[in-house]
Amino acid sequence: MSYRGGGRSQCDIRGEVSDTWIEQISTHSLEKSVLSFRILANDGYEKRSGSILVRSGELQEAVRIYQEGKEKEVLLLSEDMVEVGVLGGTVDVQLQSSVSYICKPVTEYTWVSEITSRAVSTHTLHFAVQPNDTYDMCEARFVFIDETESLSDTLTIRQYAADEILVPSDPIICEPESGTFSFDVSANISYDVTTDVSWLKQVVGRGME
């Protein structure tokens, strides 16, 4: 026989017996409860942890809670510097990006331009480099920056000039007597000086080049 009173928990339920030779055995059965919690968004990039303590008197149990951080935003070039020969060509650079970005040249360039594409996520960037018909090295810089201007990376494209050594085209006429003479050399590369006769030697000075 059992008795269930209204509003009493399972632990308070007792049965009524009709004779003294019948005794109720008390038990401590577990009650199941559902506890609900709200977790706020983690705006950081690091994983965080916390705990929930369930207490009853001196007895307590802890539930550990872990929350992942949000995915870290990335805007990263595979290389910062690319060197191109005098003949030019196409430059390919990888850009890993998890955000929208824009490409801004530091200044206006006529000898190099980006070949636009519709790639997403991991991008392959293409730049067309024209031949360098000057004797000066060219350098261009492109800045990749996200919409909030919190992430950026810079690509430098460097193109070498044509190697050239310029000397006088007219022959040099010297007097029969011993003496010295000089002529101008224009070069954009390092060079050595030698002679093919024993009666002609270079005079090495310590002046400025």
Short mmCIF file of the C-alpha atoms (twelve columns), coordinates in Angstrom:
data_MODEL
# 
_entry.id   MODEL 
# 
loop_
_atom_site.group_PDB 
_atom_site.id 
_atom_site.type_symbol 
_atom_site.label_atom_id 
_atom_site.label_alt_id 
_atom_site.label_comp_id 
_atom_site.label_asym_id 
_atom_site.label_seq_id 
_atom_site.Cartn_x 
_atom_site.Cartn_y 
_atom_site.Cartn_z 
_atom_site.pdbx_PDB_model_num 
ATOM 1   C CA . MET A 1   0.000   0.000  0.000   1 
ATOM 2   C CA . SER A 2   1.262   3.418  -0.732  1 
ATOM 3   C CA . TYR A 3   0.144   6.921  -0.148  1 
ATOM 4   C CA . ARG A 4   0.922   9.956  -2.306  1 
ATOM 5   C CA . GLY A 5   0.167   13.346 -0.825  1 
ATOM 6   C CA . GLY A 6   -0.217  16.391 -2.994  1 
ATOM 7   C CA . GLY A 7   2.779   18.713 -3.236  1 
ATOM 8   C CA . ARG A 8   5.193   16.402 -1.367  1 
ATOM 9   C CA . SER A 9   8.473   15.291 -2.877  1 
ATOM 10  C CA . GLN A 10  9.344   11.679 -3.458  1 
ATOM 11  C CA . CYS A 11  11.622  11.737 -0.400  1 
ATOM 12  C CA . ASP A 12  8.695   12.696 1.860   1 
ATOM 13  C CA . ILE A 13  6.326   9.902  0.710   1 
ATOM 14  C CA . ARG A 14  5.580   7.302  3.361   1 
ATOM 15  C CA . GLY A 15  3.337   4.250  3.161   1 
ATOM 16  C CA . GLU A 16  0.637   3.460  5.764   1 
ATOM 17  C CA . VAL A 17  0.800   -0.045 7.275   1 
ATOM 18  C CA . SER A 18  -2.067  -1.895 8.962   1 
ATOM 19  C CA . ASP A 19  -0.034  -4.069 11.391  1 
ATOM 20  C CA . THR A 20  3.042   -3.684 13.566  1 
ATOM 21  C CA . TRP A 21  4.838   -6.534 11.877  1 
ATOM 22  C CA . ILE A 22  5.063   -4.550 8.680   1 
ATOM 23  C CA . GLU A 23  7.780   -1.847 8.627   1 
ATOM 24  C CA . GLN A 24  8.651   0.572  5.896   1 
ATOM 25  C CA . ILE A 25  12.256  0.650  4.696   1 
ATOM 26  C CA . SER A 26  13.460  4.210  4.028   1 
ATOM 27  C CA . THR A 27  15.481  4.712  0.817   1 
ATOM 28  C CA . HIS A 28  17.295  7.697  -0.632  1 
ATOM 29  C CA . SER A 29  16.572  7.593  -4.328  1 
ATOM 30  C CA . LEU A 30  18.038  10.220 -6.678  1 
ATOM 31  C CA . GLU A 31  15.839  12.937 -8.092  1 
ATOM 32  C CA . LYS A 32  16.648  14.211 -11.577 1 
ATOM 33  C CA . SER A 33  16.500  17.945 -12.266 1 
ATOM 34  C CA . VAL A 34  17.323  19.902 -15.391 1 
ATOM 35  C CA . LEU A 35  19.365  23.079 -14.881 1 
ATOM 36  C CA . SER A 36  19.525  25.505 -17.798 1 
ATOM 37  C CA . PHE A 37  22.150  28.191 -18.321 1 
ATOM 38  C CA . ARG A 38  22.755  30.911 -20.879 1 
ATOM 39  C CA . ILE A 39  26.281  31.409 -22.263 1 
ATOM 40  C CA . LEU A 40  27.301  34.795 -23.600 1 
ATOM 41  C CA . ALA A 41  29.221  35.108 -26.851 1 
ATOM 42  C CA . ASN A 42  33.007  34.895 -26.601 1 
ATOM 43  C CA . ASP A 43  34.327  37.921 -28.500 1 
ATOM 44  C CA . GLY A 44  37.936  36.970 -27.835 1 
ATOM 45  C CA . TYR A 45  40.180  34.606 -29.794 1 
ATOM 46  C CA . GLU A 46  41.224  32.485 -26.785 1 
ATOM 47  C CA . LYS A 47  39.317  29.542 -25.335 1 
ATOM 48  C CA . ARG A 48  37.877  30.256 -21.882 1 
ATOM 49  C CA . SER A 49  36.648  28.086 -19.036 1 
ATOM 50  C CA . GLY A 50  34.337  28.351 -16.040 1 
ATOM 51  C CA . SER A 51  32.538  26.119 -13.592 1 
ATOM 52  C CA . ILE A 52  29.098  25.559 -12.086 1 
ATOM 53  C CA . LEU A 53  28.895  24.404 -8.455  1 
ATOM 54  C CA . VAL A 54  25.930  22.351 -7.271  1 
ATOM 55  C CA . ARG A 55  25.812  22.472 -3.456  1 
ATOM 56  C CA . SER A 56  23.771  20.852 -0.712  1 
ATOM 57  C CA . GLY A 57  25.138  21.596 2.727   1 
ATOM 58  C CA . GLU A 58  28.761  20.526 2.817   1 
ATOM 59  C CA . LEU A 59  28.357  18.396 -0.292  1 
ATOM 60  C CA . GLN A 60  29.181  20.004 -3.639  1 
ATOM 61  C CA . GLU A 61  29.928  18.935 -7.188  1 
ATOM 62  C CA . ALA A 62  31.485  21.023 -9.980  1 
ATOM 63  C CA . VAL A 63  30.718  20.996 -13.690 1 
ATOM 64  C CA . ARG A 64  33.456  22.455 -15.877 1 
ATOM 65  C CA . ILE A 65  32.407  24.601 -18.848 1 
ATOM 66  C CA . TYR A 66  34.696  25.358 -21.807 1 
ATOM 67  C CA . GLN A 67  33.937  27.808 -24.613 1 
ATOM 68  C CA . GLU A 68  35.952  28.148 -27.797 1 
ATOM 69  C CA . GLY A 69  37.126  31.578 -28.937 1 
ATOM 70  C CA . LYS A 70  35.973  33.049 -32.213 1 
ATOM 71  C CA . GLU A 71  37.939  32.290 -35.345 1 
ATOM 72  C CA . LYS A 72  40.942  34.579 -35.645 1 
ATOM 73  C CA . GLU A 73  40.812  36.994 -38.551 1 
ATOM 74  C CA . VAL A 74  43.652  36.546 -41.029 1 
ATOM 75  C CA . LEU A 75  45.131  38.750 -43.740 1 
ATOM 76  C CA . LEU A 76  48.549  37.373 -44.660 1 
ATOM 77  C CA . LEU A 77  50.722  37.371 -47.787 1 
ATOM 78  C CA . SER A 78  52.846  34.324 -48.591 1 
ATOM 79  C CA . GLU A 79  55.819  36.638 -49.231 1 
ATOM 80  C CA . ASP A 80  56.507  40.324 -48.667 1 
ATOM 81  C CA . MET A 81  59.142  40.865 -51.362 1 
ATOM 82  C CA . VAL A 82  59.192  39.644 -54.979 1 
ATOM 83  C CA . GLU A 83  62.100  40.342 -57.349 1 
ATOM 84  C CA . VAL A 84  61.571  40.465 -61.120 1 
ATOM 85  C CA . GLY A 85  64.085  40.466 -63.973 1 
ATOM 86  C CA . VAL A 86  64.530  43.218 -66.517 1 
ATOM 87  C CA . LEU A 87  62.274  41.447 -69.041 1 
ATOM 88  C CA . GLY A 88  59.270  41.566 -66.682 1 
ATOM 89  C CA . GLY A 89  56.580  38.901 -66.600 1 
ATOM 90  C CA . THR A 90  53.795  37.729 -64.275 1 
ATOM 91  C CA . VAL A 91  54.167  37.673 -60.492 1 
ATOM 92  C CA . ASP A 92  52.025  35.201 -58.497 1 
ATOM 93  C CA . VAL A 93  51.568  35.717 -54.747 1 
ATOM 94  C CA . GLN A 94  49.327  33.826 -52.323 1 
ATOM 95  C CA . LEU A 95  47.115  35.801 -49.938 1 
ATOM 96  C CA . GLN A 96  45.300  34.033 -47.094 1 
ATOM 97  C CA . SER A 97  42.329  36.106 -46.004 1 
ATOM 98  C CA . SER A 98  39.281  35.488 -43.822 1 
ATOM 99  C CA . VAL A 99  38.061  39.080 -44.195 1 
ATOM 100 C CA . SER A 100 37.105  41.397 -47.013 1 
ATOM 101 C CA . TYR A 101 40.012  43.557 -48.138 1 
ATOM 102 C CA . ILE A 102 41.116  46.144 -50.635 1 
ATOM 103 C CA . CYS A 103 44.442  46.500 -52.465 1 
ATOM 104 C CA . LYS A 104 45.898  50.011 -52.492 1 
ATOM 105 C CA . PRO A 105 49.101  50.888 -54.386 1 
ATOM 106 C CA . VAL A 106 51.265  53.337 -52.442 1 
ATOM 107 C CA . THR A 107 51.410  55.502 -55.562 1 
ATOM 108 C CA . GLU A 108 50.387  55.192 -59.208 1 
ATOM 109 C CA . TYR A 109 52.559  52.779 -61.202 1 
ATOM 110 C CA . THR A 110 52.697  52.437 -64.980 1 
ATOM 111 C CA . TRP A 111 55.060  49.461 -65.185 1 
ATOM 112 C CA . VAL A 112 53.176  47.048 -62.903 1 
ATOM 113 C CA . SER A 113 49.450  46.330 -62.444 1 
ATOM 114 C CA . GLU A 114 47.294  43.757 -60.657 1 
ATOM 115 C CA . ILE A 115 45.434  41.211 -62.743 1 
ATOM 116 C CA . THR A 116 42.099  41.011 -60.900 1 
ATOM 117 C CA . SER A 117 40.341  37.718 -60.196 1 
ATOM 118 C CA . ARG A 118 37.311  36.472 -58.267 1 
ATOM 119 C CA . ALA A 119 39.126  34.087 -55.969 1 
ATOM 120 C CA . VAL A 120 37.829  33.795 -52.407 1 
ATOM 121 C CA . SER A 121 39.413  32.714 -49.089 1 
ATOM 122 C CA . THR A 122 42.917  31.718 -50.193 1 
ATOM 123 C CA . HIS A 123 43.680  34.046 -53.086 1 
ATOM 124 C CA . THR A 124 46.257  33.807 -55.823 1 
ATOM 125 C CA . LEU A 125 47.191  37.346 -56.771 1 
ATOM 126 C CA . HIS A 126 48.627  38.064 -60.215 1 
ATOM 127 C CA . PHE A 127 50.652  41.133 -61.192 1 
ATOM 128 C CA . ALA A 128 51.791  41.961 -64.720 1 
ATOM 129 C CA . VAL A 129 55.257  43.550 -64.850 1 
ATOM 130 C CA . GLN A 130 56.390  45.359 -68.001 1 
ATOM 131 C CA . PRO A 131 60.009  45.165 -69.284 1 
ATOM 132 C CA . ASN A 132 62.361  47.696 -67.737 1 
ATOM 133 C CA . ASP A 133 64.011  49.699 -70.528 1 
ATOM 134 C CA . THR A 134 65.731  52.111 -68.132 1 
ATOM 135 C CA . TYR A 135 68.961  51.852 -66.176 1 
ATOM 136 C CA . ASP A 136 67.200  52.398 -62.849 1 
ATOM 137 C CA . MET A 137 65.757  49.743 -60.565 1 
ATOM 138 C CA . CYS A 138 61.970  49.979 -60.126 1 
ATOM 139 C CA . GLU A 139 60.066  49.278 -56.922 1 
ATOM 140 C CA . ALA A 140 56.326  49.174 -56.280 1 
ATOM 141 C CA . ARG A 141 54.423  48.603 -53.045 1 
ATOM 142 C CA . PHE A 142 50.840  47.386 -52.664 1 
ATOM 143 C CA . VAL A 143 49.056  47.564 -49.307 1 
ATOM 144 C CA . PHE A 144 46.325  45.003 -48.546 1 
ATOM 145 C CA . ILE A 145 44.008  46.199 -45.782 1 
ATOM 146 C CA . ASP A 146 40.681  45.073 -44.345 1 
ATOM 147 C CA . GLU A 147 37.574  47.235 -44.088 1 
ATOM 148 C CA . THR A 148 38.191  48.142 -40.426 1 
ATOM 149 C CA . GLU A 149 41.872  48.911 -41.117 1 
ATOM 150 C CA . SER A 150 42.892  46.671 -38.223 1 
ATOM 151 C CA . LEU A 151 44.699  44.134 -40.443 1 
ATOM 152 C CA . SER A 152 47.157  44.895 -43.223 1 
ATOM 153 C CA . ASP A 153 50.095  43.461 -45.135 1 
ATOM 154 C CA . THR A 154 52.352  45.002 -47.792 1 
ATOM 155 C CA . LEU A 155 53.719  43.474 -50.981 1 
ATOM 156 C CA . THR A 156 56.871  44.963 -52.534 1 
ATOM 157 C CA . ILE A 157 57.701  44.197 -56.178 1 
ATOM 158 C CA . ARG A 158 61.272  45.067 -57.168 1 
ATOM 159 C CA . GLN A 159 62.443  44.996 -60.786 1 
ATOM 160 C CA . TYR A 160 66.090  45.210 -61.722 1 
ATOM 161 C CA . ALA A 161 67.418  47.461 -64.468 1 
ATOM 162 C CA . ALA A 162 69.369  46.459 -67.562 1 
ATOM 163 C CA . ASP A 163 73.036  45.749 -66.795 1 
ATOM 164 C CA . GLU A 164 75.147  48.336 -68.579 1 
ATOM 165 C CA . ILE A 165 78.710  49.692 -68.701 1 
ATOM 166 C CA . LEU A 166 79.240  52.842 -70.768 1 
ATOM 167 C CA . VAL A 167 82.744  54.033 -71.817 1 
ATOM 168 C CA . PRO A 168 83.894  56.592 -74.447 1 
ATOM 169 C CA . SER A 169 83.382  55.354 -77.991 1 
ATOM 170 C CA . ASP A 170 86.197  57.478 -79.485 1 
ATOM 171 C CA . PRO A 171 89.817  56.287 -79.123 1 
ATOM 172 C CA . ILE A 172 92.143  58.117 -76.746 1 
ATOM 173 C CA . ILE A 173 95.340  59.556 -78.336 1 
ATOM 174 C CA . CYS A 174 98.350  59.952 -76.046 1 
ATOM 175 C CA . GLU A 175 101.648 61.872 -76.510 1 
ATOM 176 C CA . PRO A 176 104.973 59.944 -76.824 1 
ATOM 177 C CA . GLU A 177 106.076 61.131 -73.383 1 
ATOM 178 C CA . SER A 178 105.026 59.396 -70.168 1 
ATOM 179 C CA . GLY A 179 101.897 60.804 -68.626 1 
ATOM 180 C CA . THR A 180 98.404  60.138 -67.388 1 
ATOM 181 C CA . PHE A 181 94.924  60.450 -68.772 1 
ATOM 182 C CA . SER A 182 91.389  59.671 -67.535 1 
ATOM 183 C CA . PHE A 183 87.933  58.953 -68.872 1 
ATOM 184 C CA . ASP A 184 84.438  58.530 -67.415 1 
ATOM 185 C CA . VAL A 185 82.703  55.188 -66.832 1 
ATOM 186 C CA . SER A 186 78.944  54.953 -66.267 1 
ATOM 187 C CA . ALA A 187 77.707  51.636 -64.860 1 
ATOM 188 C CA . ASN A 188 74.887  50.225 -62.782 1 
ATOM 189 C CA . ILE A 189 76.802  47.032 -61.899 1 
ATOM 190 C CA . SER A 190 80.170  46.340 -60.305 1 
ATOM 191 C CA . TYR A 191 83.119  45.965 -62.702 1 
ATOM 192 C CA . ASP A 192 86.866  45.214 -62.913 1 
ATOM 193 C CA . VAL A 193 89.539  47.042 -64.936 1 
ATOM 194 C CA . THR A 194 92.373  45.238 -66.788 1 
ATOM 195 C CA . THR A 195 94.814  46.111 -69.608 1 
ATOM 196 C CA . ASP A 196 96.243  43.962 -72.379 1 
ATOM 197 C CA . VAL A 197 99.695  45.646 -72.585 1 
ATOM 198 C CA . SER A 198 102.521 46.083 -70.077 1 
ATOM 199 C CA . TRP A 199 103.181 49.794 -70.806 1 
ATOM 200 C CA . LEU A 200 99.666  50.830 -69.667 1 
ATOM 201 C CA . LYS A 201 98.724  50.697 -65.993 1 
ATOM 202 C CA . GLN A 202 95.758  52.005 -64.055 1 
ATOM 203 C CA . VAL A 203 96.473  54.717 -61.485 1 
ATOM 204 C CA . VAL A 204 94.398  53.856 -58.419 1 
ATOM 205 C CA . GLY A 205 93.491  56.823 -56.271 1 
ATOM 206 C CA . ARG A 206 91.647  57.234 -53.009 1 
ATOM 207 C CA . GLY A 207 89.228  59.855 -54.164 1 
ATOM 208 C CA . MET A 208 85.482  59.582 -54.175 1 
ATOM 209 C CA . GLU A 209 83.870  57.544 -56.974 1 
# 
